[in-house]
Amino acid sequence: MQVGVLGINHKSAPLTLREQVAQVCCACNEPEKVILSTCNRTEIYFSGEDLAQLQCDVFGELKRRLNHSSEHAFYTFFGHECFLHLACVTSGIDSKLLAETYIQRQVKVSYEMARLQGQLSPALHYVFQKSLKLAKDARSHFPLFQSTVHLEGIVYQIVDSVLDKNPSLLLIGNSEMNRKIIHYFTRRKKGKLTLISRDLNAAHPFALDYGITLKDRHELQNAHHYDGIISATTTDDYLISHLPSVRNTRLILDLSVPRSIHPDLGLDPSMTLLNMEQIGELSAQAHTIRHTEIEQVKAFLSTSVMTYTARYQQKLSFINPSVSSK
């Protein structure tokens, strides 16, 4: 199967480098490729006859844009291994937050965007469609996915431990992540929530459904009036670089990659600032504790990927008998 991936993630590189790669890749228009960029990874999926040469071309362009050498931080998979890697990523067992739910939608959105913007090969269509199906099957059949504490639950625990019983919270960005956090908090009647969005019309129905306050980005100048700030948005620069010395804010959670809150704010001993890297560390023990369950899911995915790969090759051979089983 002629598919490959070049990527970087939380296991291979620090946050600062991942931010740079994410910014470079998000600014690129890569026809015939799928770019998957999340909080903990950026990956470029490609397809062609000469995968090694394609990988060199993609990596060469990436290095030129990054303007420094970072070969050791990247990984590459071809063929069956690329397919299996994508299935593991899509299911959430390769995530820092074990079995997270966001990744499946992020993979689907990345695939759909690439499908609409470029001419993807049949092989790329196949591995993305089947990986999404396998992730759904795994979540339905394995207990690992039923009992894992997801990001919104971890955010809730942090807010509950740092702030008062009913804090005022400012959520920046009408993102899927913030929507899930708002849903989680409102179900538990936790906090007075205000959502900031660049597109008020798009966010208005959601804010109305949940009974929360909706503001535009001018509200950022009043951020210091809130007990806690949760930022999960896309931006080219820091949205908050400083806060006045007299403020209510004691907790900031920066869930954006690249980061949207200046990291120097965390130097203040009266402030708790956590980014996705640090929040992920809070759940890192789950990978060790649930090692056996993770291996069971991997075994299921590996067997399924082998089956789907064989089916694809059979289909290819039927259409074109001269095609070898690559």
Summary of the structure (lengths in Angstrom):
residues: 326
radius of gyration: 21.2
end to end distance: 5.6
largest distance: 74.1
contacts: 1034
relative contact order: 0.12
helix: 53%
strand: 15%
